[in-house]
Amino acid sequence: MITTEQLNAVAEAARAKADIAALREQFPALHFTECSDDDVSPNYRPAIDAGKHYLYYIAGADGHCLSMTNDPEMATGILLAEKYDGAEDEDD
């Protein structure tokens, strides 16, 4: 289970420095993984917006296969998904 307080603390830390190693060190009880937001299934909604990233809940970090969840009660970790802006490759 990830509490609202934990999620908010992780989001604040990610806004300050979105470094997966730093998050793992600061929150050792949680599992972290990362990807681009455009790799995330639309079946899942972000748990919170953390500036340049969305944070999603993941489950199964206790030794089973990882899976995503929308349920904070089932969550054992957080996916740090870098926001994708398809326009960033376009010329202004």
Secondary structure as GFF3:
##gff-version 3
##sequence-region A 1 92
A	DSSP	alpha_helix	4	16	.	.	.	ID=ss1
A	DSSP	alpha_helix	20	26	.	.	.	ID=ss2
A	DSSP	beta_strand	31	36	.	.	.	ID=ss3
A	DSSP	three_ten_helix	37	39	.	.	.	ID=ss4
A	DSSP	beta_strand	48	49	.	.	.	ID=ss5
A	DSSP	beta_strand	53	59	.	.	.	ID=ss6
A	DSSP	beta_strand	67	69	.	.	.	ID=ss7
A	DSSP	beta_strand	77	82	.	.	.	ID=ss8
A	DSSP	three_ten_helix	86	89	.	.	.	ID=ss9
###
